[in-house]
Every structure is written in C-alpha cells, then in structure tokens.
Amino acid sequence: MDIQQGYAYHIKDEYFKLIQDKKLMSNRENGNYRPNFYAIEDVENSHIFWLIPISSQVPKFRKIIDNKMKKFGKCFTIVINYFGGDERAFLIQNAFPITADYLDHIHTVQGKPITVHSELDKLLQTNLRSALALHKKGVKLIFPDIEKIYKTMTDILQTKDTN
C-alpha cells in the first residue's frame, strides 16, 4: 500500500502483535477499527511514516490541554482541530513509526478518503518534529517506546532489501 501524507489510515493487527507496546492505542473497539491514524513521512527515511492517533474524545483531551497550559504554558502534544467535518484530538503524544506493510486501509467516509487541510498538516508536522527533537534530548513527551519501534521498522526494511 502507498502511504500518502495528509490522509488517515487503519493498521493491521499484525503490527500490534509484532510491536507489543502497551503504550500504543488499541487497534479495535467494539469490532471496529479505532482509532484512525494520521500519517506524516519521516524526515530521515521515506519508507517510514509517523502515525498520530485521532480521537473523538475531544472534551477529555481539552482538559488535558488546559492542565498542560496551566502547568507549562504550552501544549503541542495534543492538537484539537477538524477531521471529516467533526472536531477531533490529534494525539502527538501517542505517535509512533510504521511502514506501509502494516497499514490495512486508508480511512474513508462514504467511500472517499478523508484529508486534513494544509494548515493543520503543517501544524501537526511542526509539533511532531518538536516532540521528536525533545525526545532525542531526553524529554519524553511521546508515550510509546519509539526508539525500539523505529529500530524494528528499520530492521524489517533492511531485511526486505537483502531478500
């Protein structure tokens, strides 16, 4: 499957069986794929994308944003904006790397892929890069073990290249 930035995807269960990180958001809820994940291409490896979970639990995450704003004066790990006509929370704090092999399908509504507007895409890219840069400096703003997951993804890509 081709991954395109600007779209949301659903993930194969195989990914979660491989990674087994308790900090990753659950892939299914009541038999449905949940959540949707927004894709941003990795700046170092074009075969790896960072997926940002998209949540419908906006009031819950609004409270978290408010608490972070009071405590730190800013919050860039959660972004509330519109997706598919509804307000959603984009959870950069739960982002993780993946390759196309583990994507099940693109998210659609009435058969049409849903995108985000370019301003939101830029904001999500900026916030993700900021969170990743701070993570590299030892400030753990992202919950999953992204170093381990990234290494797993690059190892799989290298294995594919040698076969």
LOKERO-519794 format. One record per residue (C-alpha): residue number from 1; residue in one letter; x, y, z. Coordinates in steps of 0.001 Angstrom, whole numbers. Example, Ala and Ser with C-alpha at 12.3 -4.5 7.8 and 13.67 -1.06 7.14 Angstrom:
<nodes>
NODE | 1 | A | 12300 | -4500 | 7800
NODE | 2 | S | 13670 | -1060 | 7140
</nodes>
This chain:
<nodes>
NODE | 1 | M | 0 | 0 | 0
NODE | 2 | D | 1176 | 3505 | -826
NODE | 3 | I | 1157 | 5874 | 2110
NODE | 4 | Q | 380 | 9490 | 1376
NODE | 5 | Q | 852 | 12289 | 3831
NODE | 6 | G | -2362 | 14146 | 4548
NODE | 7 | Y | -4509 | 11038 | 4923
NODE | 8 | A | -5547 | 8831 | 7796
NODE | 9 | Y | -5133 | 5071 | 7900
NODE | 10 | H | -6103 | 1966 | 9810
NODE | 11 | I | -3475 | -514 | 10963
NODE | 12 | K | -3251 | -4270 | 10606
NODE | 13 | D | -3488 | -6271 | 13834
NODE | 14 | E | -162 | -7853 | 12814
NODE | 15 | Y | 1629 | -4594 | 13711
NODE | 16 | F | 377 | -4659 | 17285
NODE | 17 | K | 1288 | -8341 | 17645
NODE | 18 | L | 4821 | -7564 | 16433
NODE | 19 | I | 5409 | -4423 | 18487
NODE | 20 | Q | 3596 | -5298 | 21734
NODE | 21 | D | 3950 | -1883 | 23313
NODE | 22 | K | 1316 | -1288 | 25993
NODE | 23 | K | 1533 | 2459 | 25336
NODE | 24 | L | 164 | 2088 | 21799
NODE | 25 | M | -3517 | 2877 | 21492
NODE | 26 | S | -5769 | -142 | 20944
NODE | 27 | N | -6462 | -1070 | 17338
NODE | 28 | R | -10068 | -2150 | 17781
NODE | 29 | E | -13089 | -1029 | 19711
NODE | 30 | N | -16435 | -2866 | 19606
NODE | 31 | G | -15291 | -4765 | 16497
NODE | 32 | N | -14442 | -1576 | 14592
NODE | 33 | Y | -11066 | -175 | 13636
NODE | 34 | R | -10160 | 2518 | 16158
NODE | 35 | P | -8601 | 4979 | 16117
NODE | 36 | N | -7754 | 6497 | 12765
NODE | 37 | F | -4093 | 7397 | 12411
NODE | 38 | Y | -2804 | 10462 | 10574
NODE | 39 | A | 383 | 9795 | 8547
NODE | 40 | I | 3459 | 12050 | 8380
NODE | 41 | E | 6556 | 10996 | 6439
NODE | 42 | D | 9741 | 10559 | 8473
NODE | 43 | V | 12391 | 13164 | 7620
NODE | 44 | E | 15236 | 10615 | 7699
NODE | 45 | N | 13667 | 7581 | 5991
NODE | 46 | S | 10956 | 7966 | 3341
NODE | 47 | H | 9846 | 4344 | 3908
NODE | 48 | I | 8821 | 5132 | 7483
NODE | 49 | F | 5840 | 7207 | 8473
NODE | 50 | W | 4820 | 8539 | 11862
NODE | 51 | L | 1220 | 7840 | 12719
NODE | 52 | I | -683 | 10177 | 15004
NODE | 53 | P | -3842 | 8736 | 16584
NODE | 54 | I | -7021 | 10735 | 16016
NODE | 55 | S | -9519 | 10629 | 18879
NODE | 56 | S | -13165 | 11633 | 19098
NODE | 57 | Q | -12810 | 12181 | 22865
NODE | 58 | V | -12315 | 15935 | 22487
NODE | 59 | P | -13623 | 17002 | 25945
NODE | 60 | K | -11196 | 14585 | 27662
NODE | 61 | F | -8224 | 15939 | 25728
NODE | 62 | R | -9332 | 19570 | 26069
NODE | 63 | K | -8994 | 19131 | 29852
NODE | 64 | I | -5510 | 17645 | 29408
NODE | 65 | I | -4517 | 20587 | 27195
NODE | 66 | D | -5857 | 23040 | 29801
NODE | 67 | N | -3843 | 21320 | 32547
NODE | 68 | K | -657 | 21390 | 30451
NODE | 69 | M | -1219 | 25058 | 29613
NODE | 70 | K | -1573 | 25910 | 33307
NODE | 71 | K | 1481 | 23860 | 34258
NODE | 72 | F | 3859 | 24523 | 31333
NODE | 73 | G | 2350 | 27486 | 29473
NODE | 74 | K | 2057 | 25453 | 26262
NODE | 75 | C | 876 | 22156 | 24827
NODE | 76 | F | 1933 | 20887 | 21422
NODE | 77 | T | 1452 | 17158 | 22041
NODE | 78 | I | -2324 | 17346 | 21524
NODE | 79 | V | -3957 | 19344 | 18748
NODE | 80 | I | -7714 | 19797 | 18510
NODE | 81 | N | -8998 | 20540 | 15028
NODE | 82 | Y | -11437 | 19295 | 12426
NODE | 83 | F | -11233 | 15963 | 10621
NODE | 84 | G | -14018 | 14651 | 8421
NODE | 85 | G | -16274 | 17525 | 9472
NODE | 86 | D | -16021 | 16812 | 13204
NODE | 87 | E | -13767 | 18158 | 15915
NODE | 88 | R | -11046 | 15626 | 16816
NODE | 89 | A | -7961 | 15399 | 19010
NODE | 90 | F | -4695 | 14586 | 17235
NODE | 91 | L | -2523 | 12831 | 19812
NODE | 92 | I | 1107 | 13552 | 19019
NODE | 93 | Q | 1934 | 12214 | 22495
NODE | 94 | N | 894 | 8758 | 21184
NODE | 95 | A | 2683 | 8930 | 17804
NODE | 96 | F | 4759 | 6007 | 16547
NODE | 97 | P | 6661 | 4893 | 13416
NODE | 98 | I | 5366 | 2354 | 10891
NODE | 99 | T | 5984 | 1083 | 7351
NODE | 100 | A | 3406 | 649 | 4601
NODE | 101 | D | 3377 | -3138 | 5102
NODE | 102 | Y | 1423 | -2724 | 8337
NODE | 103 | L | -1311 | -446 | 7032
NODE | 104 | D | -4639 | -2108 | 6416
NODE | 105 | H | -6513 | 595 | 4523
NODE | 106 | I | -6999 | 4314 | 4130
NODE | 107 | H | -9763 | 5917 | 6191
NODE | 108 | T | -12811 | 6814 | 4105
NODE | 109 | V | -16262 | 8254 | 4629
NODE | 110 | Q | -18847 | 7163 | 2060
NODE | 111 | G | -16032 | 5674 | 3
NODE | 112 | K | -13959 | 8866 | -165
NODE | 113 | P | -10563 | 9258 | 1560
NODE | 114 | I | -10563 | 11986 | 4215
NODE | 115 | T | -7730 | 14524 | 4301
NODE | 116 | V | -6795 | 17380 | 6613
NODE | 117 | H | -6362 | 20946 | 5405
NODE | 118 | S | -2829 | 22115 | 4657
NODE | 119 | E | -2568 | 24432 | 7693
NODE | 120 | L | -3388 | 21558 | 10058
NODE | 121 | D | -918 | 19300 | 8228
NODE | 122 | K | 1844 | 21905 | 8725
NODE | 123 | L | 945 | 22326 | 12406
NODE | 124 | L | 980 | 18551 | 13002
NODE | 125 | Q | 4341 | 18217 | 11224
NODE | 126 | T | 5855 | 21066 | 13260
NODE | 127 | N | 4527 | 19742 | 16559
NODE | 128 | L | 5628 | 16177 | 15815
NODE | 129 | R | 9140 | 17328 | 14878
NODE | 130 | S | 9340 | 19419 | 18055
NODE | 131 | A | 8222 | 16473 | 20195
NODE | 132 | L | 10712 | 14140 | 18456
NODE | 133 | A | 13563 | 16645 | 18868
NODE | 134 | L | 12832 | 16999 | 22580
NODE | 135 | H | 12513 | 13228 | 22862
NODE | 136 | K | 16030 | 12861 | 21444
NODE | 137 | K | 17242 | 15274 | 24127
NODE | 138 | G | 15715 | 13075 | 26832
NODE | 139 | V | 12392 | 14866 | 27301
NODE | 140 | K | 9912 | 12009 | 26959
NODE | 141 | L | 6788 | 13609 | 25533
NODE | 142 | I | 5789 | 10581 | 23454
NODE | 143 | F | 4420 | 7592 | 25352
NODE | 144 | P | 5310 | 4543 | 23157
NODE | 145 | D | 8910 | 3295 | 23035
NODE | 146 | I | 9577 | 4979 | 19710
NODE | 147 | E | 13299 | 4174 | 19630
NODE | 148 | K | 12574 | 440 | 19868
NODE | 149 | I | 9721 | 620 | 17354
NODE | 150 | Y | 11793 | 2691 | 14910
NODE | 151 | K | 14634 | 175 | 15115
NODE | 152 | T | 12198 | -2689 | 14498
NODE | 153 | M | 10838 | -909 | 11417
NODE | 154 | T | 14304 | -141 | 10013
NODE | 155 | D | 15446 | -3740 | 10678
NODE | 156 | I | 12421 | -5036 | 8747
NODE | 157 | L | 13157 | -2660 | 5877
NODE | 158 | Q | 16795 | -3811 | 5764
NODE | 159 | T | 15724 | -7455 | 5764
NODE | 160 | K | 13358 | -6769 | 2853
NODE | 161 | D | 16167 | -5036 | 940
NODE | 162 | T | 18502 | -8010 | 1283
NODE | 163 | N | 15871 | -10568 | 170
</nodes>
